[in-house]
C-alpha cells in the first residue's frame, strides 16, 4: 500500500493537470451554448469522464493518506442517499441496508471522496462481520458534545458535530481486538481476505477532518462505529460548488489577475477562461519569470495585505 501511495502521489500532479485541461476546455465549449445536441452530449461525456478519472486519483491518494484534502460544505443526507445503491451492491443481497438521517442536518466541512471512503470501508467491514446476513444501519444526526463527554472520550472535542453511526449485528469484538482495529495491517480475517488497511484509512481520514471515531462492540452482539465530523464554517458555506455557476457568476470588469503556472496547456486554458470573464491576465511560467514581470504590472494587481507583525 505504501508503494501504491508513492506511485499515486508521484503521478497525481501531472495527471490531474492533464485532466484539468481536458475538463476545462470541455466546460468552456459547453458554456458557449452554440452546439447541436449530439456534440453537446459528447462534451458532457468528456467532462464527466475527466471528473471520474480525477476522482480515481483522489481515491488512490486517500487510501494511502497522501492526498491534499478538498474540503467543501457537504450535505450528509444527500451524500448517503447517493451512495445507497452502490453500497447495496458492495455488501450483497444477504444484507439489508437502512439509511436513517435526521431532518435539517447542517452541512459538514468535508472532502466528498474521503467521506465516501469512510462509509464504504465501514460498510465493507460490517459486511465481513455478517457472513449470514442481517441489517446494516447507517444513521446521521446532530450531536452536542460537552466537557463531561470529553472526560470519558479523550479524543472528543467540545462543540456541535454531525454524528455518523454504522451499526451491524455481526460477530462483534472483544476488548483486545477493539483496541487494535485502527492499527495499519491489523486484521482478523484469513490470509488473502484483507490488507488490514480499511479501518486504518478511516481513522486517518477522520483525523484529517478534525473529527474522531468511537467503537462499541461485544462478542456476538455486533458493532457500532460512530464518526464525528465538524460542521461547515460560515465562510465555507459561501463556496459556489458548480463550475458553471462560478463561470456565470464571475465578472472581471477589466480587473487584472496575475497567473503563474508551469504547465503551459493548463496556463493557456486558465488564461483563456479568465479573459472570457472580462479579466486582464498577466501570465508567467515560473517564479523567476513572475518576479521579472511583477514590477511592470504591480500597480494593476491587487494583493491581500500581509498580516500585521506581532511584537
GIKA-V201560 format. One record per helix or strand. SS is the DSSP state (~ for helix, > for strand). FROM is the first residue (numbers start at 1). TO is the last residue. Records with the same first field share a line. If there is no record, write none. Layout:
SS->FROM-TO ; FROM-TO
This chain:
~->2-32 ; 37-64 ; 76-91 ; 112-129 ; 147-152 ; 175-178 ; 198-208 ; 236-238 ; 243-249 ; 264-276 ; 287-300
>->71-74 ; 95-101 ; 108-111 ; 134-145 ; 159-168 ; 212-217 ; 223-231 ; 256-260 ; 280-284 ; 301-301
